[in-house]
Amino acid sequence: MKTLEAGKAAANFTRVLDEVHSLRESFEIIQKGVPCAYLVPAIQRGVSSHELADDLADAGLTARDRRSFAAALRKGREALKPLTNPWD
């Protein structure tokens, strides 16, 4: 993460936003030497379940590690609550 003075961020705001968006760069904005804000990309791309499976296949996990990972996934799924419609 890059550090940027608030005045420079304000003077170059469009350029800074372009870096955040297109280069996925993050900035810590400081004012008088004190951190006051962060500029981070709005969308953090995750991976699909297929990409995760491909990555795990290449990881060379032991059978025990695969079972532990599967158990952790099942536990996480059970902890998820169903979505509710806020407009109801």
Z-matrix of the N, CA and C atoms (Angstrom, degrees):
N
C 1 1.445
C 2 1.524 1 108.12
N 3 1.325 2 114.58 1 131.76
C 4 1.455 3 120.29 2 178.27
C 5 1.526 4 110.09 3 -86.27
N 6 1.320 5 115.39 4 152.87
C 7 1.463 6 121.42 5 176.22
C 8 1.525 7 107.93 6 -106.31
N 9 1.326 8 115.66 7 140.30
C 10 1.457 9 120.85 8 -176.16
C 11 1.523 10 109.22 9 -142.63
N 12 1.337 11 115.92 10 131.76
C 13 1.467 12 120.66 11 175.88
C 14 1.526 13 109.63 12 -66.52
N 15 1.324 14 117.39 13 143.77
C 16 1.463 15 122.32 14 -177.13
C 17 1.523 16 111.88 15 -57.37
N 18 1.326 17 117.94 16 -41.78
C 19 1.463 18 121.16 17 179.81
C 20 1.515 19 112.24 18 -62.70
N 21 1.341 20 116.95 19 -42.95
C 22 1.463 21 120.70 20 178.29
C 23 1.529 22 110.55 21 -67.82
N 24 1.326 23 116.67 22 -36.89
C 25 1.465 24 120.13 23 177.72
C 26 1.520 25 109.96 24 -63.19
N 27 1.332 26 116.47 25 -42.52
C 28 1.460 27 120.48 26 179.94
C 29 1.527 28 111.33 27 -66.36
N 30 1.332 29 116.62 28 -41.92
C 31 1.467 30 120.57 29 -178.28
C 32 1.522 31 112.21 30 -68.78
N 33 1.327 32 117.32 31 -26.76
C 34 1.464 33 121.70 32 -176.76
C 35 1.522 34 111.61 33 -121.93
N 36 1.326 35 116.60 34 34.25
C 37 1.456 36 120.69 35 -170.62
C 38 1.531 37 113.30 36 -57.88
N 39 1.324 38 117.52 37 -43.66
C 40 1.460 39 120.22 38 -179.33
C 41 1.520 40 111.07 39 -63.01
N 42 1.324 41 117.77 40 -43.41
C 43 1.463 42 121.32 41 179.22
C 44 1.524 43 110.67 42 -64.63
N 45 1.340 44 116.27 43 -41.55
C 46 1.467 45 120.38 44 179.22
C 47 1.523 46 110.15 45 -63.27
N 48 1.338 47 117.22 46 -44.65
C 49 1.463 48 119.77 47 177.63
C 50 1.526 49 112.08 48 -61.70
N 51 1.327 50 116.57 49 -37.72
C 52 1.465 51 119.44 50 176.72
C 53 1.526 52 110.97 51 -61.24
N 54 1.332 53 117.45 52 -41.86
C 55 1.468 54 120.83 53 178.46
C 56 1.525 55 110.99 54 -65.04
N 57 1.320 56 116.38 55 -41.78
C 58 1.465 57 120.16 56 179.04
C 59 1.523 58 110.00 57 -61.92
N 60 1.314 59 115.93 58 -45.28
C 61 1.465 60 119.86 59 -175.78
C 62 1.534 61 112.66 60 -74.56
N 63 1.319 62 117.11 61 -55.47
C 64 1.463 63 119.06 62 -171.91
C 65 1.522 64 113.91 63 -82.43
N 66 1.327 65 118.35 64 -32.46
C 67 1.464 66 120.70 65 -178.86
C 68 1.524 67 112.91 66 -99.38
N 69 1.355 68 116.02 67 -0.99
C 70 1.471 69 121.53 68 -178.82
C 71 1.525 70 111.08 69 57.47
N 72 1.332 71 116.56 70 33.96
C 73 1.461 72 123.18 71 -179.24
C 74 1.523 73 109.19 72 -86.71
N 75 1.336 74 116.76 73 146.95
C 76 1.465 75 122.02 74 176.87
C 77 1.526 76 108.71 75 -115.73
N 78 1.322 77 115.92 76 147.09
C 79 1.459 78 121.36 77 -179.44
C 80 1.525 79 110.41 78 -129.83
N 81 1.314 80 114.91 79 140.80
C 82 1.461 81 121.62 80 169.32
C 83 1.530 82 105.20 81 -101.05
N 84 1.311 83 116.91 82 121.31
C 85 1.458 84 121.86 83 -179.61
C 86 1.522 85 107.88 84 -93.57
N 87 1.327 86 115.61 85 125.09
C 88 1.464 87 119.36 86 179.44
C 89 1.523 88 109.67 87 -116.95
N 90 1.314 89 114.14 88 147.33
C 91 1.460 90 120.83 89 177.60
C 92 1.516 91 107.39 90 -131.03
N 93 1.327 92 115.95 91 120.85
C 94 1.465 93 122.18 92 -176.96
C 95 1.527 94 110.82 93 55.65
N 96 1.334 95 115.80 94 38.54
C 97 1.455 96 121.40 95 177.19
C 98 1.518 97 115.77 96 80.34
N 99 1.330 98 117.30 97 1.06
C 100 1.461 99 121.09 98 -177.46
C 101 1.539 100 109.19 99 -112.17
N 102 1.339 101 118.05 100 128.27
C 103 1.466 102 119.51 101 176.71
C 104 1.523 103 110.50 102 -61.25
N 105 1.342 104 116.16 103 131.37
C 106 1.465 105 118.70 104 -178.76
C 107 1.526 106 113.16 105 -127.02
N 108 1.352 107 118.16 106 -16.88
C 109 1.463 108 120.02 107 -179.27
C 110 1.520 109 109.80 108 -162.67
N 111 1.318 110 114.04 109 163.44
C 112 1.462 111 121.39 110 174.59
C 113 1.518 112 108.43 111 -127.00
N 114 1.306 113 115.99 112 139.06
C 115 1.466 114 121.75 113 171.25
C 116 1.521 115 105.66 114 -111.94
N 117 1.318 116 115.48 115 117.25
C 118 1.460 117 121.09 116 -178.75
C 119 1.523 118 108.46 117 -131.33
N 120 1.328 119 117.39 118 154.95
C 121 1.466 120 119.04 119 177.55
C 122 1.525 121 110.83 120 -57.02
N 123 1.319 122 116.36 121 140.35
C 124 1.461 123 121.72 122 -176.84
C 125 1.516 124 112.41 123 -69.60
N 126 1.321 125 117.35 124 -35.66
C 127 1.451 126 120.55 125 -176.81
C 128 1.519 127 108.87 126 -115.02
N 129 1.303 128 115.64 127 117.01
C 130 1.456 129 120.82 128 174.66
C 131 1.515 130 106.60 129 -97.74
N 132 1.305 131 117.38 130 111.36
C 133 1.464 132 120.87 131 -176.86
C 134 1.517 133 109.26 132 -74.47
N 135 1.294 134 115.00 133 127.89
C 136 1.453 135 120.83 134 174.72
C 137 1.517 136 109.73 135 -93.17
N 138 1.288 137 116.90 136 -161.68
C 139 1.453 138 120.85 137 177.35
C 140 1.515 139 108.86 138 -119.10
N 141 1.313 140 115.34 139 152.59
C 142 1.460 141 119.75 140 176.34
C 143 1.523 142 108.33 141 -78.65
N 144 1.315 143 115.78 142 167.25
C 145 1.461 144 119.40 143 178.67
C 146 1.528 145 110.70 144 -63.77
N 147 1.324 146 116.92 145 -31.75
C 148 1.467 147 120.10 146 178.26
C 149 1.525 148 110.87 147 -68.75
N 150 1.346 149 117.14 148 -41.83
C 151 1.460 150 120.51 149 177.79
C 152 1.522 151 110.58 150 -64.36
N 153 1.335 152 116.84 151 -40.41
C 154 1.459 153 120.99 152 177.75
C 155 1.526 154 110.47 153 -62.12
N 156 1.328 155 116.80 154 -44.43
C 157 1.465 156 120.63 155 179.49
C 158 1.524 157 110.79 156 -61.72
N 159 1.339 158 117.27 157 -41.81
C 160 1.465 159 120.64 158 177.93
C 161 1.522 160 111.38 159 -62.66
N 162 1.328 161 115.90 160 -43.92
C 163 1.470 162 119.69 161 179.37
C 164 1.524 163 111.26 162 -63.92
N 165 1.325 164 116.71 163 -42.02
C 166 1.464 165 119.97 164 179.68
C 167 1.527 166 111.71 165 -66.64
N 168 1.330 167 116.56 166 -35.17
C 169 1.466 168 119.78 167 178.87
C 170 1.526 169 110.53 168 -62.69
N 171 1.318 170 116.10 169 -35.31
C 172 1.468 171 120.61 170 179.64
C 173 1.522 172 112.95 171 -80.63
N 174 1.334 173 117.81 172 -10.82
C 175 1.459 174 121.22 173 -174.85
C 176 1.527 175 112.98 174 -77.87
N 177 1.309 176 117.69 175 -17.53
C 178 1.463 177 120.18 176 179.34
C 179 1.518 178 112.96 177 67.62
N 180 1.322 179 117.19 178 43.04
C 181 1.463 180 120.87 179 179.83
C 182 1.520 181 110.82 180 -71.02
N 183 1.320 182 114.98 181 147.26
C 184 1.455 183 119.68 182 175.38
C 185 1.521 184 108.53 183 -74.78
N 186 1.316 185 116.09 184 165.82
C 187 1.470 186 120.23 185 178.27
C 188 1.527 187 109.99 186 -59.95
N 189 1.305 188 116.89 187 -39.34
C 190 1.471 189 120.76 188 179.16
C 191 1.529 190 110.95 189 -63.68
N 192 1.333 191 116.97 190 -43.56
C 193 1.467 192 120.75 191 178.19
C 194 1.526 193 111.38 192 -63.78
N 195 1.341 194 116.99 193 -39.79
C 196 1.469 195 120.16 194 178.12
C 197 1.518 196 111.21 195 -63.05
N 198 1.339 197 116.91 196 -41.65
C 199 1.471 198 120.28 197 178.55
C 200 1.530 199 110.36 198 -65.53
N 201 1.315 200 117.07 199 -41.84
C 202 1.470 201 120.68 200 179.31
C 203 1.522 202 110.89 201 -63.41
N 204 1.320 203 116.12 202 -42.24
C 205 1.457 204 120.36 203 179.43
C 206 1.525 205 110.57 204 -64.17
N 207 1.335 206 116.66 205 -44.47
C 208 1.464 207 120.84 206 178.93
C 209 1.525 208 110.77 207 -61.74
N 210 1.326 209 117.06 208 -40.78
C 211 1.469 210 120.46 209 178.67
C 212 1.530 211 110.61 210 -64.44
N 213 1.324 212 116.95 211 -40.53
C 214 1.468 213 120.55 212 179.03
C 215 1.532 214 110.62 213 -64.83
N 216 1.332 215 117.43 214 -38.75
C 217 1.466 216 120.53 215 176.56
C 218 1.523 217 111.50 216 -63.53
N 219 1.335 218 116.21 217 -45.36
C 220 1.469 219 119.33 218 179.02
C 221 1.525 220 110.60 219 -60.66
N 222 1.323 221 117.08 220 -43.13
C 223 1.470 222 121.26 221 179.85
C 224 1.529 223 110.20 222 -62.71
N 225 1.329 224 116.68 223 -41.26
C 226 1.461 225 120.35 224 178.48
C 227 1.513 226 112.30 225 -64.40
N 228 1.331 227 116.92 226 -41.16
C 229 1.464 228 120.63 227 178.27
C 230 1.515 229 111.21 228 -63.23
N 231 1.329 230 117.08 229 -39.46
C 232 1.467 231 120.95 230 179.52
C 233 1.519 232 111.27 231 -65.78
N 234 1.336 233 116.70 232 -30.32
C 235 1.466 234 121.00 233 -178.12
C 236 1.527 235 112.10 234 -76.90
N 237 1.331 236 117.41 235 -19.51
C 238 1.462 237 120.20 236 -179.40
C 239 1.522 238 110.33 237 -68.46
N 240 1.309 239 115.54 238 138.53
C 241 1.462 240 120.61 239 177.67
C 242 1.525 241 108.17 240 -98.92
N 243 1.318 242 117.14 241 148.48
C 244 1.463 243 118.92 242 178.68
C 245 1.526 244 110.74 243 -63.83
N 246 1.318 245 115.35 244 147.10
C 247 1.464 246 120.05 245 177.97
C 248 1.516 247 110.10 246 -69.07
N 249 1.311 248 115.16 247 144.47
C 250 1.456 249 120.38 248 176.66
C 251 1.522 250 108.62 249 -117.25
N 252 1.311 251 115.55 250 149.39
C 253 1.456 252 120.73 251 178.40
C 254 1.523 253 107.57 252 -85.22
N 255 1.340 254 118.21 253 117.48
C 256 1.482 255 119.53 254 -178.38
C 257 1.520 256 112.98 255 -69.95
N 258 1.319 257 118.24 256 -10.47
C 259 1.446 258 122.22 257 -176.78
C 260 1.538 259 112.87 258 -93.57
N 261 1.325 260 116.58 259 -5.77
C 262 1.464 261 119.56 260 178.96
C 263 1.516 262 110.94 261 -79.01
